[in-house]
């Protein structure tokens, strides 16, 4: 996979196994935009309370860096579901409710908005099929990754040929969860205990979302996986973080975007 060159906008993946011919992707940071204050500066979330004109300009810049037109940079109304949309062109009305997309149409940039959840980008360069998923704990637990893979296969992808990249996500040490959260995962599968670390607070634990996402991908038959290994919470100068905004008692937060496109 290749990315555009302006590093102030991108997390750059350097794993040579993921430089796939004809596929462009980027994990955009919060840098390089026009938004101000809490949203400084590349906030791409139309669902935030940022000025709409600023968000649209930020998205225009992302589309330009991806090498496409603004209306062909697609995002969803994300609801932490397991729903995937197959995409053939720009939205004619408002974005659909879903948490993943798949396409084989060149020039469509599939965008995922996140501010702690895991953005996961997929590509089968042999069969020219791509996908993108928003994998918070609820979506990953509920099957959004498997849903995205199934949609890609319906378009002609072969699971054994699919590469996946996990973008900037909240890290385990920054992600404390309560006893109800832990119990839900333990009851689903006792082996999920390995994704939880100790907390100073009784009954609480620290959840490793990136590791859980990786395990779900492996169990689904995807074995070529890269991880940016970047924590959104710990780097306020580079990433938006919902959890950090809550801890700081801020009224809102921005969203960074991750995108993938067939050239």
C-alpha positions in Angstrom: 0.0 0.0 0.0 1.2 3.5 -0.7 0.5 6.7 1.0 0.7 10.4 0.0 3.9 12.1 0.9 2.9 14.9 3.4 3.9 13.3 6.7 2.2 15.9 8.8 -1.1 14.4 7.7 -0.2 10.7 7.9 0.9 7.9 10.0 3.2 6.1 7.7 3.3 2.3 7.6 6.8 1.1 6.7 6.1 -2.7 6.5 7.2 -3.6 3.0 4.7 -6.4 2.9 1.9 -3.9 2.8 3.1 -1.8 -0.1 0.5 -3.1 -2.6 0.5 -1.9 -6.2 -2.5 0.1 -7.1 -3.8 0.7 -3.5 -3.5 4.0 -1.7 -4.1 4.4 2.0 -3.4 6.9 4.8 -3.9 7.2 8.5 -4.5 10.9 8.9 -3.5 12.6 12.1 -5.2 15.7 13.6 -2.6 18.0 11.9 -2.8 19.9 8.6 -6.3 21.3 8.8 -8.2 24.6 9.4 -10.3 23.8 12.5 -9.6 25.6 15.7 -9.8 25.1 19.5 -10.8 21.6 20.6 -11.0 20.6 16.9 -7.5 21.8 15.9 -6.9 21.1 13.2 -7.8 18.3 10.7 -11.2 17.4 12.3 -13.1 15.4 9.7 -16.1 14.6 11.8 -19.3 16.1 10.5 -21.0 14.8 13.7 -18.9 17.1 15.9 -20.0 20.6 16.8 -17.1 22.1 14.7 -18.0 24.6 12.0 -19.3 22.7 9.1 -17.3 24.8 6.6 -14.1 23.9 8.4 -14.9 20.2 8.4 -15.7 20.3 4.7 -12.4 22.0 4.0 -10.5 19.4 6.0 -12.2 16.6 4.1 -11.4 18.4 0.9 -7.7 18.3 1.8 -7.9 14.7 2.7 -9.5 13.9 -0.6 -6.8 15.8 -2.4 -4.1 13.9 -0.7 -5.8 10.7 -1.5 -6.0 11.7 -5.2 -9.7 11.9 -5.5 -12.6 14.4 -5.4 -14.3 15.5 -2.2 -17.6 13.8 -3.0 -15.7 10.5 -3.6 -14.3 10.5 -0.1 -17.0 8.4 1.7 -17.7 8.1 5.3 -20.6 6.5 7.2 -23.0 7.4 10.0 -21.2 5.1 12.4 -23.2 3.4 15.1 -20.9 0.7 16.5 -22.8 -2.0 14.6 -21.8 -5.0 12.6 -23.3 -3.6 9.3 -21.2 -3.3 6.1 -22.2 -1.3 3.0 -21.0 -2.3 -0.5 -20.1 0.9 -2.3 -20.3 1.6 -6.1 -20.3 5.4 -6.1 -20.8 8.5 -4.0 -23.7 8.8 -1.6 -26.7 10.5 -3.3 -28.2 11.5 0.0 -26.9 11.4 3.6 -24.5 8.7 4.5 -26.0 5.3 5.5 -25.8 3.9 9.0 -23.1 1.3 9.1 -19.6 0.7 10.4 -17.7 -0.8 7.4 -17.6 -0.5 3.6 -16.3 -2.6 0.7 -15.7 -1.7 -2.9 -14.0 -2.7 -6.1 -14.6 0.8 -7.7 -11.4 2.8 -8.4 -11.3 6.3 -7.2 -13.6 5.8 -4.2 -11.8 6.6 -0.9 -13.4 4.6 1.9 -13.0 6.7 5.1 -13.3 5.7 8.7 -13.7 8.2 11.5 -12.3 7.4 14.9 -11.1 9.0 18.1 -9.9 5.9 20.1 -11.7 3.1 18.2 -9.7 1.0 15.8 -9.8 2.0 12.1 -9.0 -1.1 10.1 -8.2 -1.0 6.4 -8.3 -4.0 4.1 -7.0 -4.7 0.7 -6.9 -7.7 -1.7 -4.7 -6.2 -4.4 -4.8 -9.4 -6.5 -8.5 -9.0 -7.0 -8.8 -5.2 -6.6 -11.1 -5.2 -3.6 -10.8 -3.0 -0.6 -12.6 -2.5 2.7 -12.6 -0.3 5.8 -14.1 -0.8 9.2 -14.7 1.1 12.4 -13.9 -1.3 15.2 -14.6 -0.1 18.6 -15.1 -2.8 21.3 -18.8 -3.1 20.5 -18.3 -3.5 16.8 -15.4 -5.8 17.1 -17.2 -7.9 19.7 -20.4 -7.9 17.5 -18.6 -9.0 14.3 -17.9 -5.9 12.2 -14.6 -7.2 11.0 -16.1 -10.5 9.8 -18.9 -8.6 8.2 -16.4 -6.4 6.2 -14.5 -9.5 5.1 -17.7 -11.2 3.9 -18.6 -8.1 1.9 -15.2 -8.1 0.3 -15.5 -11.8 -0.6 -18.9 -11.1 -2.2 -17.1 -8.7 -4.5 -14.5 -11.3 -5.5 -11.8 -11.0 -2.8 -10.1 -14.1 -1.5 -9.6 -14.1 2.2 -6.2 -15.6 2.0 -5.1 -12.7 -0.2 -6.5 -10.0 2.1 -4.1 -7.7 4.0 -5.3 -5.7 7.0 -3.8 -2.7 8.8 -4.9 -1.5 12.2 -4.6 2.3 12.6 -4.0 4.5 15.6 -6.1 3.2 18.5 -6.3 3.7 22.3 -3.8 1.5 24.0 -4.4 -1.0 26.8 -2.8 1.1 29.5 -5.1 4.0 28.7 -8.3 1.9 28.4 -9.7 1.1 31.8 -13.1 -0.7 31.8 -15.6 -1.7 34.5 -16.7 -5.1 35.8 -19.7 -5.3 33.4 -17.4 -4.9 30.4 -15.1 -7.6 31.7 -17.9 -10.0 32.4 -19.4 -9.6 28.9 -16.1 -10.8 27.3 -15.4 -13.5 29.8 -18.9 -15.0 29.4 -18.5 -15.0 25.6 -15.1 -16.8 25.7 -13.0 -17.6 28.7 -9.9 -17.1 26.5 -10.7 -13.4 26.3 -9.1 -13.0 29.7 -5.7 -12.5 27.9 -6.9 -9.2 26.6 -7.3 -7.7 30.1 -4.7 -6.4 32.4 -4.9 -5.4 36.1 -6.2 -2.1 37.3 -5.7 -0.3 40.6 -9.5 0.0 40.9 -11.2 -3.1 42.3 -13.3 -4.9 39.7 -11.8 -2.9 36.9 -9.3 -3.9 34.2 -7.4 -2.5 31.2 -8.6 -3.8 27.9 -6.3 -4.3 24.9 -8.5 -3.3 22.0 -5.8 -3.5 19.2 -4.8 -7.1 20.4 -8.5 -8.1 20.4 -9.0 -6.7 16.9 -5.9 -8.6 15.7 -7.1 -11.8 17.2 -10.5 -11.5 15.6 -8.8 -11.0 12.2 -6.6 -14.0 12.7 -9.6 -16.2 13.7 -11.4 -14.9 10.6 -8.5 -16.2 8.4 -6.6 -12.9 7.8 -2.9 -13.5 8.5 -1.2 -10.6 6.9 -1.8 -7.9 9.5 0.1 -4.7 10.4 -0.5 -2.4 13.3 0.5 1.3 13.5 0.9 0.7 17.3 0.1 4.3 18.0 -2.1 5.3 21.0 -4.6 8.0 20.4 -5.0 8.9 24.1 -1.3 9.4 24.8 -0.5 11.8 22.0 -2.8 14.9 22.2 -0.6 16.8 19.8 -1.2 14.2 17.1 -4.6 12.5 17.7 -8.1 13.2 18.8 -9.3 11.0 21.7 -12.8 10.7 23.0 -11.6 9.2 26.4 -9.1 12.0 26.9 -11.8 14.6 26.2 -14.0 13.0 28.9 -11.1 13.0 31.4 -10.4 16.7 30.6 -14.2 17.4 30.9 -14.1 18.9 27.4 -17.6 19.5 25.8 -16.7 17.7 22.5 -13.9 16.2 20.5 -12.7 15.9 16.9 -12.3 12.8 14.7 -9.4 11.8 12.6 -9.9 9.9 9.4 -8.3 6.8 7.9 -8.9 6.1 4.2 -8.1 3.5 1.5 -8.6 3.7 -2.3 -8.0 1.7 -5.4 -6.1 4.0 -7.7 
